[in-house]
Amino acid sequence: MAKVTVHEAAAPVHVDQKPRFETIQDSKGRTIQLRKLGPLEQGRVVMAVGGETAGNQTYMSGFALPAAMVVYIDDTPYGLPQTLTQIEGVLKELGEEGMEAINGHFINKYEAAKAEADAKALQEGLGAEQAAAKN
C-alpha cells in the first residue's frame, strides 16, 4: 500500500494595505484621526440623533457624520456616538479649528477625485476621437 503524506497549507493572510484611519491636523496643532463609516455605523448615527434631526441633511452631513468619524483627537479616543449629546460633545471638543480641518480634508479629497475623473474622461474622450478618426 502507498504511503500518503498530507500537508496542510497555511491559510492566506490578508493584509490591509490602506491605513485604518485618516490623520489630519487642525490649526491648533491637534492630530485628529477619522474612521470611514460603513452603512451600519451611519444607520446608528441616524438612530442616535433621532428621526427629526436625521431629516436635516445639513446637520447630518455637516456636523453629525463628521463628528461620528472622529476616532482620536490627539491621544483621546472617541467611540461611535450613541446619542445626540455625545455627538454634541465631540463637536464641542473639535471646535471651529477641528471642523475646519475636517471640512478642508473632505474638500481636498473631493477635488482630487474630481480631477482624476476629469482626466480619465479626457483620456477616454481622446481615445474615442482617435478611434473615430481611424474609421
Secondary structure as the mmCIF struct_conf table of DSSP 4:
data_model
#
loop_
_struct_conf.conf_type_id
_struct_conf.id
_struct_conf.beg_label_comp_id
_struct_conf.beg_label_asym_id
_struct_conf.beg_label_seq_id
_struct_conf.end_label_comp_id
_struct_conf.end_label_asym_id
_struct_conf.end_label_seq_id
HELX_LH_PP_P HELX_LH_PP_P1 GLU A 8 HIS A 14
BEND BEND1 LYS A 18 LYS A 18
BEND BEND2 ARG A 20 PHE A 21
STRN STRN1 GLU A 22 GLN A 25
TURN_TY1_P TURN_TY1_P1 SER A 27 LYS A 28
STRN STRN2 THR A 31 LEU A 34
HELX_RH_AL_P HELX_RH_AL_P1 PRO A 39 VAL A 49
HELX_RH_AL_P HELX_RH_AL_P2 GLY A 51 ALA A 54
TURN_TY1_P TURN_TY1_P2 GLY A 55 GLY A 55
HELX_RH_AL_P HELX_RH_AL_P3 GLN A 57 TYR A 59
HELX_RH_PI_P HELX_RH_PI_P1 MET A 60 ALA A 64
HELX_RH_AL_P HELX_RH_AL_P4 LEU A 65 MET A 69
STRN STRN3 VAL A 70 ILE A 73
TURN_TY1_P TURN_TY1_P3 ASP A 74 ASP A 75
STRN STRN4 THR A 76 PRO A 77
BEND BEND3 THR A 83 THR A 83
HELX_RH_AL_P HELX_RH_AL_P5 LEU A 84 LYS A 134
#
